[in-house]
């Protein structure tokens, strides 16, 4: 399969624009983009490149044999149906949703189109930032052989790699991605809320926590979670954990629940690292609400 075949983008959000522009900058002929809103389609097409046409979804099959569908999860199948109705009978279609397999493109798969998933393991909040943040990342792929092959070629072009995800495990894969990205955002927000309750300004709290977050993340990715774990649970300091629980009891309920859930998993991590059994029992007692002896 060659990478110089015409490519069309279905969708006008940050992922659609970032991926389309990244491909265009690497010499791939992105020829058309479609969205529910013609105005948004025109803006997104202009961002990707001056030669990209803004068209209706039904116009994509006549312009490109390879289509990337980067729309909301619930919009994937309706877009696939529009492409099928418009006469798409061959080529390859990839969608970018990590929670859904090629089955979301079912209206096309029965008509001879190779269907699959190409999910960027990256947080893309804006199109401009997304263009550079796609470089060198990992993509999750699943689907028909030709679709997986094309996904691998796109990843390689962007200096990245792929992991092929069994369709039956897509939910686990996507939950892992959400925890590494979205839950991380929630944890930092909870930490900021506790700082605010301690009388510290929000922006100052964010700035102060930044180096701690970055160093912890770098240590974890470099050495692994077990080696990177520090803090009261790693030390077996039940009294400090008890004081934390008293502190979060007055915080918003979601913050307390997040601290408790995180502490439970950190305790399991400390157990795997070799924390003594009696120390683990003391921490379990504290987390269960029993007083420290």
PyMOL commands that set and color helices and strands:
alter all, ss='L'
color gray80, all
select helices_A, chain A and resi 14-25+38-48+57-59+75-85+102-109+127-133+145-157+167-197+202-223+225-228+232-235+238-248+253-273+277-287
alter helices_A, ss='H'
color red, helices_A
select strands_A, chain A and resi 7-10+30-34+53-55+66-69+92-95+114-120+138-143+161-164
alter strands_A, ss='S'
color yellow, strands_A
deselect
rebuild
show_as cartoon
